[in-house]
Amino acid sequence: MFTSTAAFFTLALATLSGFDQVPVVDVTIGDLIRSPEAFNGKLVKTHGLVTSGDEEFGISDDGKGVDVWLQWADDSRVEPRPSFSLQSDNELKRLKDYLRKNRCRQLSATITGRFDYVKPERIYENGRLVHIIGFGHLNLYGKRLVAKSVGDVVCKEY
């Protein structure tokens, strides 16, 4: 539990300390999966396949599930709050339209945002599960990208 708490406070400190002047690191989804600690709390730019469904919203290399949970910067549930706003432009609108209409067999995009990492952890009291530390649906994901901007949106329709 200490590691997860420390990670949360590291994220909070990064968020409060002039995050907008931090340079963007270009990474692959594979980089984020292999070395999540190296990018924790950093502003990253990555390209991948976007997946959205009833219980998933994320980005991956291969479109099979979610490797990194996605969350918009303007989502009130994002903690700690980002120091940036979601850039509302035509690319974001296109991505959201494609997601809403669900007519792409493959949807790719470049996402820039803050990468967050915690080791998913289940907390028990008296043998009863009381809390899960993580992101996304049921807090099951240890990696999250809080999106600041979207670009290079491509839909391969059915």
C-alpha positions as a Markdown table, in Angstrom:
| # | Residue | x | y | z |
|---|---|---|---|---|
| 1 | Met | 0.0 | 0.0 | 0.0 |
| 2 | Phe | 2.9 | 2.4 | 0.7 |
| 3 | Thr | 4.1 | 2.2 | -2.9 |
| 4 | Ser | 0.6 | 3.1 | -4.3 |
| 5 | Thr | 0.3 | 5.9 | -1.8 |
| 6 | Ala | 3.7 | 7.3 | -2.7 |
| 7 | Ala | 2.8 | 7.1 | -6.4 |
| 8 | Phe | -0.3 | 9.0 | -5.8 |
| 9 | Phe | 1.5 | 11.8 | -4.0 |
| 10 | Thr | 4.2 | 11.9 | -6.7 |
| 11 | Leu | 1.4 | 12.4 | -9.2 |
| 12 | Ala | -0.1 | 15.1 | -7.1 |
| 13 | Leu | 3.2 | 17.0 | -6.8 |
| 14 | Ala | 3.8 | 16.8 | -10.5 |
| 15 | Thr | 0.4 | 18.1 | -11.2 |
| 16 | Leu | 0.9 | 21.1 | -8.9 |
| 17 | Ser | 4.3 | 22.1 | -10.1 |
| 18 | Gly | 4.0 | 23.9 | -13.4 |
| 19 | Phe | 3.3 | 20.8 | -15.5 |
| 20 | Asp | 2.6 | 22.8 | -18.6 |
| 21 | Gln | 6.3 | 23.7 | -19.1 |
| 22 | Val | 7.3 | 20.0 | -19.0 |
| 23 | Pro | 8.5 | 18.7 | -22.4 |
| 24 | Val | 6.5 | 16.0 | -24.2 |
| 25 | Val | 8.1 | 12.5 | -24.4 |
| 26 | Asp | 7.4 | 10.5 | -27.5 |
| 27 | Val | 6.7 | 6.9 | -26.6 |
| 28 | Thr | 5.2 | 3.8 | -27.9 |
| 29 | Ile | 2.4 | 1.8 | -26.1 |
| 30 | Gly | 5.1 | -0.9 | -25.7 |
| 31 | Asp | 7.4 | 1.5 | -23.9 |
| 32 | Leu | 4.5 | 2.4 | -21.5 |
| 33 | Ile | 3.8 | -1.3 | -20.9 |
| 34 | Arg | 7.4 | -2.4 | -20.4 |
| 35 | Ser | 8.6 | 0.5 | -18.3 |
| 36 | Pro | 5.6 | 2.3 | -16.7 |
| 37 | Glu | 7.6 | 3.6 | -13.8 |
| 38 | Ala | 9.9 | 5.5 | -16.1 |
| 39 | Phe | 7.0 | 7.6 | -17.5 |
| 40 | Asn | 4.8 | 7.9 | -14.4 |
| 41 | Gly | 3.6 | 11.5 | -14.1 |
| 42 | Lys | 5.2 | 12.6 | -17.4 |
| 43 | Leu | 3.6 | 14.3 | -20.3 |
| 44 | Val | 3.8 | 11.7 | -23.2 |
| 45 | Lys | 2.7 | 11.4 | -26.8 |
| 46 | Thr | 1.8 | 8.0 | -28.1 |
| 47 | His | -0.1 | 6.5 | -31.1 |
| 48 | Gly | -2.2 | 3.4 | -31.0 |
| 49 | Leu | -5.6 | 1.8 | -31.5 |
| 50 | Val | -8.5 | 3.2 | -29.5 |
| 51 | Thr | -10.9 | 0.7 | -27.9 |
| 52 | Ser | -14.2 | 1.8 | -26.4 |
| 53 | Gly | -17.1 | -0.3 | -25.0 |
| 54 | Asp | -19.4 | -0.7 | -22.1 |
| 55 | Glu | -16.6 | -1.4 | -19.6 |
| 56 | Glu | -13.5 | -0.3 | -21.4 |
| 57 | Phe | -11.9 | 2.8 | -22.9 |
| 58 | Gly | -8.3 | 2.7 | -23.8 |
| 59 | Ile | -5.5 | 2.5 | -26.2 |
| 60 | Ser | -3.3 | -0.4 | -27.3 |
| 61 | Asp | -0.8 | -1.5 | -29.9 |
| 62 | Asp | -3.0 | -4.2 | -31.4 |
| 63 | Gly | -6.6 | -3.3 | -30.6 |
| 64 | Lys | -7.1 | -6.4 | -28.6 |
| 65 | Gly | -8.4 | -5.0 | -25.3 |
| 66 | Val | -6.9 | -2.1 | -23.4 |
| 67 | Asp | -3.2 | -1.7 | -22.6 |
| 68 | Val | -3.6 | 1.8 | -21.2 |
| 69 | Trp | -6.8 | 3.3 | -19.8 |
| 70 | Leu | -7.8 | 6.6 | -21.4 |
| 71 | Gln | -9.5 | 9.4 | -19.5 |
| 72 | Trp | -10.2 | 12.9 | -20.8 |
| 73 | Ala | -8.5 | 15.7 | -18.8 |
| 74 | Asp | -11.9 | 17.4 | -18.3 |
| 75 | Asp | -13.4 | 14.3 | -16.6 |
| 76 | Ser | -14.2 | 15.3 | -13.0 |
| 77 | Arg | -13.2 | 11.9 | -11.7 |
| 78 | Val | -9.5 | 12.3 | -12.7 |
| 79 | Glu | -7.4 | 12.5 | -9.5 |
| 80 | Pro | -5.1 | 14.1 | -9.1 |
| 81 | Arg | -6.5 | 16.9 | -11.3 |
| 82 | Pro | -4.3 | 17.7 | -14.3 |
| 83 | Ser | -2.9 | 21.2 | -14.6 |
| 84 | Phe | -4.0 | 21.3 | -18.3 |
| 85 | Ser | -7.3 | 21.3 | -20.1 |
| 86 | Leu | -8.5 | 19.0 | -22.8 |
| 87 | Gln | -7.9 | 20.7 | -26.2 |
| 88 | Ser | -11.3 | 20.8 | -27.8 |
| 89 | Asp | -10.7 | 20.8 | -31.6 |
| 90 | Asn | -11.8 | 19.1 | -34.8 |
| 91 | Glu | -9.6 | 16.0 | -34.1 |
| 92 | Leu | -11.2 | 15.4 | -30.7 |
| 93 | Lys | -14.6 | 15.9 | -32.2 |
| 94 | Arg | -13.8 | 13.4 | -35.0 |
| 95 | Leu | -12.6 | 10.8 | -32.5 |
| 96 | Lys | -15.6 | 11.2 | -30.2 |
| 97 | Asp | -18.0 | 11.0 | -33.3 |
| 98 | Tyr | -16.3 | 7.8 | -34.5 |
| 99 | Leu | -16.6 | 6.3 | -30.9 |
| 100 | Arg | -20.2 | 7.3 | -30.6 |
| 101 | Lys | -21.3 | 6.0 | -34.0 |
| 102 | Asn | -19.2 | 2.8 | -33.6 |
| 103 | Arg | -18.6 | 2.3 | -37.3 |
| 104 | Cys | -14.9 | 1.7 | -37.3 |
| 105 | Arg | -13.4 | -1.7 | -37.4 |
| 106 | Gln | -10.1 | -0.1 | -36.4 |
| 107 | Leu | -9.7 | 3.4 | -34.9 |
| 108 | Ser | -6.3 | 4.9 | -34.4 |
| 109 | Ala | -5.2 | 8.2 | -32.9 |
| 110 | Thr | -2.2 | 10.0 | -31.4 |
| 111 | Ile | -2.9 | 11.0 | -27.8 |
| 112 | Thr | -0.9 | 13.5 | -25.8 |
| 113 | Gly | -1.4 | 13.6 | -22.0 |
| 114 | Arg | -0.2 | 12.7 | -18.5 |
| 115 | Phe | 0.7 | 9.1 | -18.0 |
| 116 | Asp | -0.1 | 7.7 | -14.6 |
| 117 | Tyr | 1.0 | 4.4 | -13.2 |
| 118 | Val | 0.1 | 2.6 | -10.0 |
| 119 | Lys | 0.5 | -1.1 | -9.1 |
| 120 | Pro | -3.1 | -2.3 | -8.9 |
| 121 | Glu | -3.7 | -3.4 | -5.4 |
| 122 | Arg | -6.6 | -5.0 | -3.5 |
| 123 | Ile | -7.1 | -3.9 | 0.1 |
| 124 | Tyr | -8.8 | -6.2 | 2.5 |
| 125 | Glu | -10.1 | -5.6 | 6.0 |
| 126 | Asn | -11.0 | -8.7 | 8.1 |
| 127 | Gly | -10.9 | -10.8 | 5.0 |
| 128 | Arg | -13.3 | -8.6 | 3.1 |
| 129 | Leu | -12.3 | -6.6 | 0.0 |
| 130 | Val | -12.8 | -2.9 | 0.8 |
| 131 | His | -10.9 | -1.1 | -2.0 |
| 132 | Ile | -9.0 | -1.6 | -5.2 |
| 133 | Ile | -6.3 | 0.8 | -6.2 |
| 134 | Gly | -6.1 | 1.4 | -10.0 |
| 135 | Phe | -7.8 | 3.2 | -12.8 |
| 136 | Gly | -10.8 | 2.7 | -15.1 |
| 137 | His | -13.6 | 0.2 | -14.8 |
| 138 | Leu | -13.5 | -1.4 | -11.3 |
| 139 | Asn | -10.0 | 0.2 | -10.9 |
| 140 | Leu | -8.6 | -2.8 | -12.7 |
| 141 | Tyr | -6.0 | -0.9 | -14.8 |
| 142 | Gly | -2.6 | 0.1 | -13.5 |
| 143 | Lys | -1.8 | 2.4 | -16.5 |
| 144 | Arg | -3.8 | 5.5 | -17.5 |
| 145 | Leu | -3.3 | 8.3 | -20.0 |
| 146 | Val | -5.1 | 11.6 | -19.0 |
| 147 | Ala | -5.6 | 13.0 | -22.5 |
| 148 | Lys | -4.7 | 16.7 | -23.2 |
| 149 | Ser | -5.0 | 16.5 | -27.0 |
| 150 | Val | -5.8 | 14.1 | -29.8 |
| 151 | Gly | -4.4 | 14.0 | -33.3 |
| 152 | Asp | -4.0 | 11.8 | -36.4 |
| 153 | Val | -7.4 | 10.2 | -36.1 |
| 154 | Val | -8.0 | 7.5 | -38.7 |
| 155 | Cys | -11.0 | 5.3 | -39.0 |
| 156 | Lys | -11.0 | 2.1 | -41.1 |
| 157 | Glu | -14.7 | 1.5 | -41.5 |
| 158 | Tyr | -16.4 | -1.9 | -41.8 |
